[in-house]
Every structure is written in structure tokens, then in C-alpha cells.
Amino acid sequence: MTHIPQSLHDLYPHDADLLRRLKQEDAHFQQLAARLESLEDAVHAIDAGADPASDERAEETSRERLAVLDQIAAHLSAARVA
């Protein structure tokens, strides 16, 4: 099954305004969003066969993507409360 990259707006459609604000004003969130985009592209390329990665690298890339998603979720939760 091929991974389909998703944007943060796809993942958090109810937080569109908050996502826009964080992307404009929060340097750490900007870094997380950029890293997620890069990892989404990497996972997609590996799954589609465009990047002949080893199973180990594919798994590590997927794990890192999930870790960044967890960080983004925590950041969004904290920003909602603030």
C-alpha cells in the first residue's frame, strides 16, 4: 500500500486558524511542520519505490514521522489551551 502524504490541514481540519497562526508566529512549530513535510515525502517515495531504501531505513523514517506527528499534536494541544 502506498503512503499518501497529508498536510497538517488534512490531519487537523478543525484547527486551520491555529495552524496558520503557528506557522506564521512559532519558529519551533515551523521547524516541526517542515520536518513533517520532508518525512511525508520520504515515506511516500520509499513506499512508491522511487527511493530504494532498506527495510531498516524505511521503518526508521516511518518512526521519525510518527514522532514528529506526536510532537505536533502536543504542540497543538498546548496552543489550544494557551
C-alpha positions in Angstrom: 0.0 0.0 0.0 1.4 3.4 -1.0 1.6 6.1 1.6 -0.3 9.2 0.6 1.3 12.4 2.1 -1.1 14.5 4.0 -0.8 18.1 5.0 -1.3 19.3 8.6 -4.6 20.9 7.4 -5.7 17.5 6.2 -4.8 15.9 9.5 -6.3 18.8 11.7 -9.1 20.4 9.6 -10.7 21.9 12.7 -7.5 23.7 13.6 -7.0 25.6 10.4 -6.7 29.0 12.0 -4.5 27.8 14.8 -2.2 26.0 12.2 -1.9 29.2 10.2 -1.1 31.3 13.3 1.5 28.8 14.5 3.1 28.5 11.1 3.5 32.3 11.0 4.5 33.0 14.6 6.1 30.0 16.1 9.6 29.1 14.9 9.6 25.7 16.6 6.3 24.8 15.0 7.6 25.9 11.7 10.5 23.5 12.1 8.2 20.7 13.0 5.9 21.3 10.1 8.8 21.5 7.6 10.3 18.2 9.1 6.9 16.5 8.8 6.6 17.6 5.2 10.0 16.2 4.4 9.3 12.9 6.1 5.9 12.6 4.4 7.7 13.0 1.1 10.4 10.5 2.1 7.9 7.8 3.2 5.8 8.3 0.1 8.9 7.9 -2.1 10.0 4.8 -0.3 6.5 3.2 -0.5 6.2 4.1 -4.2 9.5 2.5 -5.0 11.1 5.8 -6.1 13.6 5.6 -3.2 15.1 2.0 -2.9 15.5 2.2 0.9 16.4 -0.7 3.1 13.6 -2.0 5.3 15.5 -0.6 8.3 15.7 2.9 6.8 12.0 2.7 5.7 11.0 1.7 9.3 13.2 4.4 10.9 11.7 7.1 8.5 8.2 6.0 9.4 9.0 6.0 13.1 10.5 9.5 12.9 7.4 10.7 11.0 5.2 9.4 13.8 7.4 11.0 16.5 7.1 14.4 14.7 3.4 13.9 14.5 3.3 13.3 18.2 5.3 16.5 18.8 2.9 18.4 16.6 -0.1 17.0 18.4 1.3 18.0 21.8 2.2 21.5 20.4 -1.3 22.0 19.1 -2.9 20.8 22.4 -0.7 23.3 24.3 -1.6 26.1 21.9 -5.3 25.4 22.2 -5.1 25.8 26.0 -3.0 28.9 25.9 
